[in-house]
Amino acid sequence: MPHLNNHFYRILIFAVGVIATIAYRIVVVLNHYSQFWVEVVWYIGTIGFIWYFGHRYRVENRRDKLIEKLQLINKIEVSQSFKAEDKSALLYILKSLETSLAKWNYIAIFFFSFLAIIYAVYVDLAAILK
């Protein structure tokens, strides 16, 4: 049975996501001042995105598997122990989680950020070793 990550880790992941997002926005400003800082901030943002979106994918994947494994939608549909409004709300939440494409968005951002950082490291190392 999946468990929640501890509170500190969840706050850390939130901070990583915010820092990565801000870093990407700051690149636009730094382009006018320093190529060195553009690269530093870009690396911070990209590494942050890899970590954050990899985490978000794992969370969404665990939710999907849990809903399916425990057949939660079917159990709620046949259950008589919920009020109609509560049942509708629970079914809406579970079905929207089950059909959401968010995890594919997360994995795409993770994958392309990962490719970008591999390419950037290669280019930067090639420039240093010339």
N, C-alpha and C positions, 0 to 999 in steps of 0.2 A: 504494500500500500504506500503510495507516495506521501511524503510529508513536506510541510512548508520549510523553506530555508529559514535559518534563524533571523531574527529581527535586524541584527547588525548587517548581515549580508544583503538583505533586501534594501536597506538604506544605502549601502555601498553601491549596489547595482543601479539604484535610482540616481545617485550622484554621478556615477560613471556615465550614464545616459545623458544627463544634463550637461556635464562637462564636455562630452564628445560633441553634442549638438552645438554648444556655444563655440567650441574650438573651430568647427567647420564654418561658422558664421564669421568668426574673427579673421579667418584666412582672407576674406574679401578686403578687409581693412588693411591687414598687414602686407598685402600685395603692393601697396603704395610706399612701404617703408623698408622692409627687410626680407630678402629671400630666405635667409637663415631661419628667421622666426616663422615664416610661412611654412617651411618644412617641419619645424619642431611641432607647431600647432597642428599641422595636417596629420603627423604621426600620432599625436595624442588623440585627435578625433577619430582616426581610423582604428586604432587599437581599442579605443573606447566602444566604437560601434561593433567591432568583432565580439568583444566581451558581452556587451549589452544585448545585442540581437541573438547571439548564441544562447544566452540565458533565456530570453523570451521564447525562442523556439522550443527549448527543452520544457519550459512551463506549459506552453500550449500543447505540445505533444503528449505530455503526461496527462493533461486534462482530457484530451481526446481519447486516449487509451483507457482511462478510468471510466469515462462515460460509456464507452463501448463494452469493456470487460464486465462491468457490473450491470449492464443493460438498464441504466438508470431511466432512460426515456420510457422504455416499455413498462418498468415498474411503476412509474408515476402515472402513466396512461391508464393502467388497470387498477390503481389504488383507489379505494373509497374513503381513505382517511384524510383527504385534503378538501378544503372548501374549493368550489369551482374556480374562484379568482386566484387562489394560491396555486392550484394545479396548473392553470393557464400560465401563470407567471413562471413557475418552475420549468414547465415544458418549453416556454419561450427561451429562457436562459440556457437550458441544456441544448436545445436544438440550434440556437445561435452559436454557442460554443462549438458544437459538433460540426457545423457547416461553415464556420468562419475560415476565410483564406488567410487570416493574419499570420499563421505560422509559416506559410509559404512566402509571404512578404519578409518575415524575419530571416528565413533561411537565405533568401535572395540577397538581402542586404549584407548578411554575414558572409556569404560566399564571395560576392563581388568586392567587399571590403578586404577580405582575405587575399583575393587575387591582386588587388591594388597594392596592398602592403608588400606582397612578395615581389611584385614588379618594382616598386619604389626602392626596396632594399637592394635588389639586383642593380638597378640603375645607379643608385648612390654608391654602392661598393665598386662598381665598374669605374665610376668617375674618380673615386679615391685611388684606386689601383693603377690608373693610367700613368 
